[in-house]
């Protein structure tokens, strides 16, 4: 009888424990889906600049991208489509993943956006492509502009070394279409 009583308590404890952990997982999955919905869709480049630190330790702009030269498209199933309007490439299809580390209301304040394509896999570890073959962008913010209600996302590449500078990086502003 004593063993039965202890077994019943253990079963009851684990049942309650498993119930609460499953609720937490569902909540986390729901939050991840809501976060992903913030970047789903077609994002056209509005502004892009590359930066470096020169020999005097000063941040300088090394290049300015024309607006509307490329776009990112993020689909709900995790598919990524890159669109290149310069004619130099056809763009690429791959996958994307979002990790939100700070959020305020319906806006991402900090996070990481990872994009993996055959082209990034072929260039693992070069410039701002990670060893795993993904491009990871720091999300500085997403928000809806008050004047035109257009959603905007600010992305920044990781810093990398490329001659003649020891630190190079790029910043992009994309508008949701």
C-alpha positions as CSV (number, residue, x, y, z in Angstrom):
1,X,0.0,0.0,0.0
2,X,2.9,2.4,0.8
3,X,4.6,1.7,-2.5
4,X,1.3,2.3,-4.3
5,X,0.8,5.7,-2.5
6,X,4.3,6.8,-3.5
7,X,3.8,5.7,-7.1
8,X,0.5,7.5,-7.3
9,X,2.2,10.7,-6.0
10,X,5.0,10.4,-8.5
11,X,2.6,9.8,-11.4
12,X,0.5,12.8,-10.3
13,X,3.6,15.0,-10.0
14,X,5.0,14.1,-13.5
15,X,1.5,14.5,-15.0
16,X,1.2,18.0,-13.7
17,X,4.8,18.8,-14.6
18,X,4.3,17.5,-18.2
19,X,1.1,19.5,-18.5
20,X,2.8,22.8,-17.6
21,X,5.8,22.2,-19.8
22,X,3.6,21.4,-22.8
23,X,1.7,24.6,-22.2
24,X,5.0,26.6,-22.1
25,X,6.1,25.0,-25.4
26,X,2.8,25.9,-27.1
27,X,3.1,29.5,-25.9
28,X,6.7,29.7,-27.1
29,X,5.7,28.2,-30.5
30,X,2.8,30.7,-30.8
31,X,5.1,33.6,-29.9
32,X,7.7,32.5,-32.5
33,X,4.9,32.3,-35.2
34,X,3.8,35.8,-34.2
35,X,7.4,37.1,-34.4
36,X,7.9,35.5,-37.8
37,X,4.7,37.1,-39.1
38,X,6.4,40.5,-38.5
39,X,8.9,39.9,-41.3
40,X,6.8,37.7,-43.7
41,X,6.5,39.2,-47.1
42,X,8.4,41.1,-49.7
43,X,11.0,43.7,-48.5
44,X,12.5,46.1,-51.1
45,X,15.9,47.8,-50.4
46,X,15.3,51.5,-49.6
47,X,18.8,52.3,-48.6
48,X,22.1,50.5,-48.1
49,X,25.6,51.6,-47.2
50,X,28.9,49.8,-46.4
51,X,31.2,51.0,-43.7
52,X,34.8,50.6,-42.6
53,X,37.1,51.9,-40.0
54,X,40.1,53.6,-41.6
55,X,43.7,53.7,-40.5
56,X,42.9,56.7,-38.3
57,X,40.1,54.8,-36.4
58,X,37.3,56.8,-38.0
59,X,34.1,55.2,-39.4
60,X,33.8,55.9,-43.1
61,X,31.2,55.1,-45.8
62,X,32.9,52.9,-48.4
63,X,29.9,52.5,-50.7
64,X,26.2,53.5,-51.1
65,X,23.7,51.2,-52.7
66,X,21.0,52.5,-55.0
67,X,17.5,51.9,-53.7
68,X,15.4,49.1,-55.3
69,X,18.4,47.0,-56.5
70,X,17.4,44.0,-54.5
71,X,14.7,42.5,-52.3
72,X,14.2,39.8,-49.7
73,X,11.1,37.7,-49.7
74,X,10.3,35.7,-46.6
75,X,7.6,33.0,-46.9
76,X,5.7,31.4,-44.0
77,X,7.2,28.0,-44.6
78,X,10.7,29.2,-44.0
79,X,11.5,29.7,-47.7
80,X,13.6,32.7,-48.7
81,X,13.7,34.2,-52.2
82,X,16.4,36.8,-53.0
83,X,15.5,39.2,-55.9
84,X,18.4,40.9,-57.8
85,X,17.3,43.8,-60.1
86,X,20.7,44.7,-61.3
87,X,20.9,41.9,-63.8
88,X,24.1,40.5,-62.4
89,X,22.4,37.5,-60.9
90,X,19.0,35.8,-61.0
91,X,18.6,35.9,-57.3
92,X,18.5,32.8,-55.1
93,X,16.1,30.6,-53.2
94,X,17.0,29.3,-49.7
95,X,15.8,29.3,-46.2
96,X,15.4,31.9,-43.4
97,X,15.2,31.9,-39.6
98,X,14.4,34.6,-37.1
99,X,15.5,34.9,-33.5
100,X,14.0,37.8,-31.5
101,X,15.9,38.8,-28.4
102,X,14.0,42.0,-27.6
103,X,10.6,43.2,-28.6
104,X,8.3,46.1,-27.7
105,X,4.7,45.6,-28.6
106,X,4.5,44.5,-32.2
107,X,8.0,45.7,-33.1
108,X,11.3,43.9,-33.0
109,X,13.9,45.9,-31.1
110,X,16.7,43.4,-31.4
111,X,17.2,40.0,-33.1
112,X,19.0,38.0,-35.6
113,X,17.8,37.1,-39.1
114,X,19.7,34.2,-40.8
115,X,19.5,33.5,-44.5
116,X,21.0,30.4,-46.2
117,X,21.2,29.9,-49.9
118,X,23.3,27.8,-52.2
119,X,25.5,30.9,-52.8
120,X,26.1,31.4,-49.1
121,X,26.9,27.8,-48.6
122,X,29.4,27.9,-51.4
123,X,31.1,30.9,-49.6
124,X,31.2,29.6,-46.0
125,X,33.4,31.7,-43.8
126,X,34.1,34.5,-46.3
127,X,33.4,38.1,-45.6
128,X,30.2,38.3,-43.6
129,X,29.0,34.7,-44.3
130,X,29.3,32.4,-41.2
131,X,31.1,29.1,-41.1
132,X,27.7,27.3,-41.2
133,X,27.0,29.0,-44.6
134,X,24.4,31.5,-43.4
135,X,24.3,35.2,-43.6
136,X,23.3,36.5,-40.2
137,X,21.9,40.0,-40.0
138,X,21.5,41.9,-36.7
139,X,18.0,43.4,-36.6
140,X,18.3,46.9,-35.2
141,X,14.6,47.4,-35.4
142,X,11.3,46.9,-37.2
143,X,8.6,49.4,-37.1
144,X,5.7,51.0,-39.0
145,X,6.4,54.6,-39.9
146,X,3.7,57.0,-38.7
147,X,3.7,59.1,-41.8
148,X,3.0,56.4,-44.4
149,X,2.3,53.3,-42.2
150,X,5.0,51.4,-44.2
151,X,6.8,48.7,-42.3
152,X,10.6,49.2,-42.2
153,X,13.3,46.8,-41.1
154,X,16.9,47.8,-40.3
155,X,19.6,45.1,-40.8
156,X,23.3,45.1,-40.2
157,X,25.9,42.5,-41.3
158,X,28.5,41.3,-38.9
159,X,31.9,43.0,-39.1
160,X,34.5,41.3,-41.3
161,X,38.0,42.0,-42.5
162,X,38.6,43.0,-46.2
163,X,41.6,44.8,-47.5
164,X,42.5,47.6,-46.9
165,X,40.3,47.8,-43.7
166,X,40.3,45.5,-40.7
167,X,36.6,46.1,-40.0
168,X,33.9,46.3,-42.7
169,X,30.2,46.0,-42.4
170,X,27.0,47.0,-44.2
171,X,23.7,48.5,-43.0
172,X,20.4,48.1,-44.9
173,X,17.0,49.6,-44.7
174,X,14.2,47.6,-46.3
175,X,10.5,48.7,-46.8
176,X,7.8,46.1,-46.9
177,X,5.8,46.2,-50.1
